[in-house]
Amino acid sequence: MPDPPLKSPWEPTLDLDHRAVFEVEHAGEFLDALPSRPAVALVEPRAELAGARPLLLRTADLRRRLRLLFGPPDPASRRINLREYAAAIRFRLAGSIFEQSLVHWQQALALWPDTYRHKLRLHPAPLVKLSLANAYPRAYITRRIGASGVHFGPFASRRSAETFLEPFLDLFRMRRCQIKIRRDPDFPGCIYSEMKMCLAPCFAGCTPEEYAGEVRRVGDFLASRGASFAAELAREREEASAQTDFERAAAAHRRLEKVDAVLRLMPELVRCLDSLDAIVLQRAAEKSSIAVFVVRAGRIADPFSLRFSELASQPRSVERILRDQLEPSSSTGGTATNESDSGPEAARHVGGDDWTNAKREDHLSILAQWFYGRPRQGEIFMGDAQAKKWPYRRILRGCSRLLAIKAPESKT
C-alpha cells in the first residue's frame, strides 16, 4: 500500500549550511576545496536546464564522490556525470552515520514529501500493537502507528517481533484470532480455548469484565517491560511458600521462569513508544565535540553540541549543561519539549495525526536502523523524561569514551 500523501509543508531544521558554486573551467580548484568528510549534499541544476531537479545524495567522502560526478567524463564509462548539469552544491558535514541519516531524511522529506520513503528505501520498523479499539482487544505485529492502542517496539525485523510475540502471548489468556467476536455459546472455539490458553470470548467463555482485566495485565506488562507481572508472580510464589502450598509455589516459579525467558527477547530499545526516552551520543562534525540527540516518546530532536574545547573555560559543569537542556526549570515556562512539539515544528502539525504518526514512524526507523546495525557507532542511554530521570554520570562517561576515539581527519 503506498504511503498517504503528507499534507503539511516541511522546512528542514538541519539545514545544508555550506554552498559552493561550480564552474567547469575551475573544476579542479572547486574539488580541491571540498572537505574529504561524510556529508549530505544537494546538487543544484543550472538555470538553463528547464525542468531539471536538484539531486540529493549522502556520502562518506564528499570530495571523492564529487570527483567521480564532476570530473572529466570518461567515454568508456557508463557512470553518470554531472559536469554539465551542476551549478552549485549545498552540503552539511556530518560527524556520524546517525546524524547523516537524520539530515538526509529531513532534506528528502522537503524535496519529495509524497515519495521520500520510496526514494530513501525507508521502511517503518516492526512494532507489537495492543489494539484497544475493539471490544475484545488482541496483540499483533504492525509497522503503522495508529490513533489508539499501545505500541511496543521498535524491533529489528518482523521475525524478531514474532519471536517475542509468541512466547509473550503464552503468558496470558488473551485471544489471538482475527474473527469478529459475537459471544455465541454454540461457537466451537479454537485450539487455544481447548488448551485453556484463551478466555474464549467467542463462545462467552468469560465475562467482558474478566477479559478487560486480562487486557489490563497485558498492558501493564508492556508498560513496565515485564516488571509488573514478574512482581505479581514473585508475590504469589512467596505467599504459596509461606502457606506450605509448594505445588502452587512451583507453578508460579515455572511461570516466572517463562517471564524471564520473554524478557531476554526484549532488546534495550524495545518499550512502549510513549515511554521510549533516550539520549543518543555521537561524534560531532566539529573537533572535540559531541552531538547529543534527545529521543522523547520515539521522536528524535535536533541535536545540541557539547564543545569540550570550550567547556573547560565555562563556569558551568557539563552535567549542569545537560540538566539545563533536559530539565529546564519551571520558570522557563514548562518542561523540555521535543522539536516535534514546539517552535518551527508546531506549524507543521496542520496535517493532523497522519502527519505526526508518519514522521514518528520515520524517526523510529532511523533509530532502529542505527541501534541494530553492526558495528554500531555512538552510545545510547535510556531514561525517563516524565520523571526527569537521566543517567548523567553514565552519559558523561559515554562522552569520554567517544572523545577518546580518534576522529577521522580530512584528507588533503
Backbone hydrogen bonds, N-H to C=O, Kabsch-Sander energy under -0.5 kcal/mol:
donor,donor_aa,acceptor,acceptor_aa,energy
7,K,5,P,-0.5
15,D,13,T,-1.1
17,D,15,D,-1.1
18,H,91,F,-1.9
20,A,89,I,-2.6
22,F,87,A,-2.4
23,E,21,V,-0.5
26,H,23,E,-1.4
27,A,24,V,-1.6
30,F,26,H,-2.2
31,L,27,A,-2.6
32,D,28,G,-2.3
33,A,29,E,-1.4
34,L,30,F,-0.5
34,L,31,L,-1.0
37,R,35,P,-1.4
39,A,59,T,-2.4
40,V,92,R,-2.1
41,A,57,L,-2.9
42,L,90,R,-3.3
43,V,55,L,-3.1
44,E,42,L,-0.7
44,E,88,A,-3.0
46,R,85,Y,-1.8
49,L,46,R,-1.4
50,A,48,E,-1.4
52,A,49,L,-1.9
55,L,43,V,-1.8
57,L,41,A,-2.7
59,T,39,A,-2.4
62,L,37,R,-2.2
63,R,35,P,-1.0
65,R,61,D,-2.4
66,L,62,L,-2.4
67,R,63,R,-1.8
68,L,64,R,-1.4
69,L,65,R,-1.4
70,F,66,L,-3.4
71,G,67,R,-1.2
77,S,74,D,-2.0
82,L,69,L,-2.9
83,R,69,L,-0.5
85,Y,82,L,-1.2
86,A,82,L,-2.4
87,A,44,E,-3.4
88,A,44,E,-1.2
89,I,20,A,-2.5
90,R,42,L,-2.3
91,F,18,H,-2.3
92,R,40,V,-2.1
94,A,38,P,-2.1
100,Q,96,S,-2.2
101,S,97,I,-2.4
102,L,98,F,-1.8
103,V,99,E,-2.5
104,H,100,Q,-2.7
105,W,101,S,-2.1
106,Q,102,L,-2.2
107,Q,103,V,-2.4
108,A,104,H,-2.4
109,L,105,W,-2.4
110,A,106,Q,-1.6
111,L,107,Q,-1.8
112,W,108,A,-3.2
115,T,112,W,-0.5
116,Y,112,W,-1.6
119,K,115,T,-2.1
120,L,116,Y,-2.5
121,R,117,R,-1.0
122,L,117,R,-2.3
123,H,121,R,-0.7
125,A,361,E,-0.5
127,L,142,T,-3.0
128,V,152,F,-3.1
129,K,127,L,-0.6
129,K,140,Y,-3.3
130,L,150,V,-3.0
131,S,129,K,-0.9
131,S,138,R,-1.9
139,A,175,R,-0.5
140,Y,129,K,-2.0
142,T,127,L,-2.6
146,G,144,R,-0.7
150,V,130,L,-2.1
151,H,149,G,-0.5
152,F,128,V,-2.7
153,G,271,R,-2.1
155,F,126,P,-2.2
161,A,157,S,-1.8
162,E,158,R,-2.5
163,T,159,R,-2.4
164,F,160,S,-1.3
165,L,161,A,-2.7
166,E,162,E,-2.0
168,F,164,F,-1.7
169,L,165,L,-2.7
170,D,166,E,-1.4
171,L,167,P,-0.5
171,L,168,F,-1.3
172,F,169,L,-1.4
181,I,179,I,-0.6
184,D,202,C,-2.5
187,F,184,D,-2.1
194,E,190,C,-1.8
195,M,191,I,-1.8
196,K,193,S,-1.2
197,M,192,Y,-3.3
198,C,192,Y,-0.6
199,L,173,R,-2.0
203,F,200,A,-0.7
204,A,201,P,-1.4
205,G,200,A,-3.0
211,Y,207,T,-2.1
212,A,208,P,-2.3
213,G,209,E,-2.0
214,E,210,E,-1.7
215,V,211,Y,-2.2
216,R,212,A,-2.1
217,R,213,G,-1.6
218,V,214,E,-1.9
219,G,215,V,-2.6
220,D,216,R,-2.6
221,F,217,R,-2.1
222,L,218,V,-2.1
223,A,219,G,-2.6
224,S,220,D,-2.1
225,R,221,F,-0.5
225,R,222,L,-0.7
226,G,221,F,-2.9
227,A,224,S,-1.3
230,A,226,G,-2.4
231,A,227,A,-2.2
232,E,228,S,-1.9
233,L,229,F,-2.5
234,A,230,A,-2.3
235,R,231,A,-2.2
236,E,232,E,-2.1
237,R,233,L,-2.5
238,E,234,A,-2.3
239,E,235,R,-2.7
240,A,236,E,-2.4
241,S,237,R,-2.3
242,A,238,E,-2.4
243,Q,239,E,-1.5
244,T,241,S,-1.6
245,D,240,A,-3.0
246,F,244,T,-1.3
249,A,245,D,-2.0
250,A,246,F,-2.3
251,A,247,E,-1.9
252,A,248,R,-2.3
253,H,249,A,-2.1
254,R,250,A,-2.3
255,R,251,A,-2.1
256,L,252,A,-2.2
257,E,253,H,-2.0
258,K,254,R,-1.7
259,V,255,R,-2.1
260,D,256,L,-2.2
261,A,257,E,-2.0
262,V,258,K,-2.0
263,L,259,V,-2.5
264,R,260,D,-1.6
265,L,262,V,-1.4
266,M,263,L,-1.5
270,V,267,P,-0.9
271,R,153,G,-1.8
272,C,222,L,-0.6
273,L,151,H,-2.5
275,S,272,C,-1.8
276,L,273,L,-1.7
277,D,275,S,-1.7
277,D,383,G,-0.5
278,A,295,V,-2.4
279,I,381,F,-2.4
280,V,293,F,-2.8
281,L,279,I,-0.5
281,L,379,E,-3.1
282,Q,291,A,-2.1
284,A,289,S,-2.0
289,S,286,E,-1.0
290,I,306,L,-1.8
291,A,282,Q,-3.1
292,V,290,I,-0.5
292,V,304,F,-3.0
293,F,280,V,-2.9
293,F,291,A,-0.6
294,V,292,V,-0.6
295,V,278,A,-3.1
295,V,293,F,-0.5
296,R,294,V,-0.6
296,R,299,R,-2.3
298,G,276,L,-2.2
299,R,296,R,-2.0
301,A,294,V,-2.6
301,A,299,R,-0.6
304,F,292,V,-1.8
306,L,290,I,-2.7
307,R,305,S,-0.7
308,F,288,S,-1.6
308,F,306,L,-1.1
309,S,288,S,-0.7
310,E,307,R,-1.3
311,L,307,R,-2.1
312,A,308,F,-0.9
313,S,310,E,-1.3
314,Q,311,L,-1.4
321,I,317,S,-2.0
322,L,318,V,-2.4
323,R,319,E,-2.4
324,D,320,R,-2.3
325,Q,321,I,-1.7
326,L,322,L,-2.6
327,E,323,R,-3.0
332,T,329,S,-1.8
333,G,330,S,-1.6
334,G,329,S,-0.6
341,D,338,N,-2.2
342,S,338,N,-0.6
345,E,342,S,-1.1
346,A,343,G,-1.5
347,A,343,G,-0.5
347,A,344,P,-0.8
348,R,345,E,-1.9
349,H,346,A,-1.3
350,V,347,A,-0.5
351,G,348,R,-0.6
352,G,349,H,-2.0
356,T,352,G,-1.9
357,N,353,D,-3.3
358,A,354,D,-2.0
359,K,355,W,-2.1
360,R,356,T,-2.1
361,E,357,N,-2.4
362,D,358,A,-1.8
363,H,359,K,-2.4
364,L,360,R,-2.3
365,S,361,E,-2.1
366,I,362,D,-2.5
367,L,363,H,-2.5
368,A,364,L,-2.9
369,Q,365,S,-2.6
370,W,366,I,-1.8
371,F,367,L,-2.8
372,Y,368,A,-2.7
373,G,369,Q,-0.5
373,G,370,W,-0.5
377,Q,375,P,-0.6
379,E,281,L,-1.8
381,F,279,I,-2.2
383,G,277,D,-2.3
384,D,389,K,-2.6
388,K,384,D,-0.5
388,K,385,A,-0.5
389,K,384,D,-2.7
390,W,388,K,-0.6
392,Y,390,W,-2.0
395,I,391,P,-2.4
396,L,392,Y,-2.4
397,R,393,R,-2.1
398,G,394,R,-2.2
399,C,395,I,-2.2
400,S,396,L,-2.0
401,R,397,R,-2.1
402,L,398,G,-2.2
403,L,399,C,-2.5
404,A,400,S,-1.6
405,I,401,R,-0.7
405,I,402,L,-0.8
